[in-house]
Structures are given as C-alpha cells and as structure tokens.
Amino acid sequence: MVEECKNIAPAQGEDPAARLCALLTEQIACARQGNMGQVECLGGQADSIIVAMGLSPADLLPMTEGQRNRLRRLYAELVLVLNAEQADVRTKLKQLQQVKRVVGVYNRKKQRR
C-alpha cells in the first residue's frame, strides 16, 4: 500500500524560515511515529522551499541568527531521531536473522528424524 504524501500547506505570507521549521517539526513527529515515507515527502517539500529561496542549504542568509539556530536545533533533533530509528531497525533485523537461523536448524533436525 502506497501512502500519499501529506503536503504541509504554508500559511499566507508565511516566512520561508518559519515554513522550514514547521516542516522539520513535522518530520520529527513522523520519524518518532515510524512514518519514514512521510519524513521523505516532507524533506522534499523542505528542499523545494530552499530552492525557491534561491539558496543552498548552507547559505540561508536572509534568516536571522535565531532562525538559523532554531533550524540547526531542529535538524540535529531530526538526525538523532532518524539515527535512533535506524538503530532500532538494525536491532530488529538482527533478531529476525537469529530467529531465521533457529528455525532453519529446527527444520533440519526435524527432517533427519
């Protein structure tokens, strides 16, 4: 089942920096819920805003220092949440591989009888 990408509509006259903060906040919430497809969609929207601003992500000059700091904090939090999710997936994959090995051994022993 393919999930439709949720578009976070900007408020009329919304500042691009505020929009980026809103998108990052929504990405963090989606990542915590394990909704990685939505995290990716929202990331695409954030990229579009940056492109529309005519700036590279490393060169957000029209923003105030406070806005840049908030974006940095939100981005760092998003990275932490995604890293935690990735670690959780790795752990579950290892557990699944162990179960698969045990089932394989059990099936071989069962076939020998």
C-alpha positions in Angstrom: 0.0 0.0 0.0 1.5 3.3 -1.1 0.9 6.2 1.3 0.1 9.6 -0.2 2.5 12.3 0.6 1.0 14.8 3.1 1.6 18.3 2.0 2.0 20.8 4.8 0.5 24.0 3.3 2.1 27.3 4.1 0.1 30.0 5.8 -0.5 33.0 3.6 2.6 35.3 3.7 4.4 32.8 5.9 8.2 33.3 6.2 10.2 30.6 4.4 12.3 30.1 7.6 9.1 29.5 9.6 7.9 27.1 7.0 11.1 25.2 7.1 10.8 25.0 10.9 7.3 23.7 10.6 8.4 21.1 8.1 11.3 19.9 10.3 9.0 19.7 13.3 6.5 17.6 11.3 9.4 15.4 10.1 10.5 14.8 13.7 6.9 13.8 14.7 6.6 11.5 11.7 10.0 9.9 12.4 9.0 9.3 16.0 5.9 7.5 14.7 8.0 5.4 12.3 6.4 7.1 9.3 9.6 7.3 7.2 7.7 7.7 3.9 6.2 10.9 5.2 9.6 12.1 6.5 10.9 11.7 3.0 8.0 13.6 1.5 8.3 16.4 3.9 12.1 16.5 3.2 11.2 17.0 -0.5 9.0 20.0 0.4 11.8 21.5 2.5 14.2 21.1 -0.4 11.6 22.9 -2.7 11.5 25.8 -0.3 15.2 26.2 -0.2 15.4 26.0 -4.0 12.6 28.6 -4.3 14.5 30.9 -2.0 17.4 30.6 -4.4 19.8 29.4 -1.7 21.8 26.4 -0.9 21.1 24.8 2.5 24.5 26.1 3.7 23.8 29.7 2.7 20.5 30.8 4.3 21.4 34.5 4.5 18.0 36.2 4.7 17.3 34.4 8.0 18.0 35.9 11.4 20.6 34.3 13.7 17.7 33.0 15.9 16.0 31.4 12.9 19.2 29.7 11.7 19.9 28.4 15.3 16.3 27.0 15.5 16.7 25.3 12.2 20.0 23.8 13.3 18.5 22.5 16.5 15.5 21.0 14.7 17.7 19.4 12.1 20.0 18.0 14.8 17.0 16.6 16.6 15.7 15.1 13.3 19.1 13.4 12.7 19.0 12.0 16.3 15.5 10.6 15.9 16.4 9.1 12.5 19.6 7.5 13.9 17.6 6.1 16.8 15.1 4.6 14.4 17.9 3.2 12.2 19.5 1.6 15.3 16.1 0.1 16.2 15.7 -1.3 12.7 19.2 -2.8 12.9 18.3 -4.5 16.2 15.1 -5.9 14.9 16.9 -7.2 11.8 19.5 -9.0 13.9 16.7 -10.6 16.0 14.9 -11.7 12.8 18.1 -13.2 11.4 18.7 -15.1 14.7 15.1 -16.4 14.6 15.6 -17.4 10.9 18.7 -19.4 11.8 17.0 -21.1 14.7 14.0 -22.1 12.5 16.5 -23.4 9.9 18.3 -25.5 12.4 15.0 -26.8 13.8 13.7 -27.7 10.3 17.0 -29.6 9.5 16.8 -31.6 12.8 13.1 -32.3 12.1 13.9 -33.6 8.6 16.5 -36.0 9.9 14.1 -37.8 12.2 
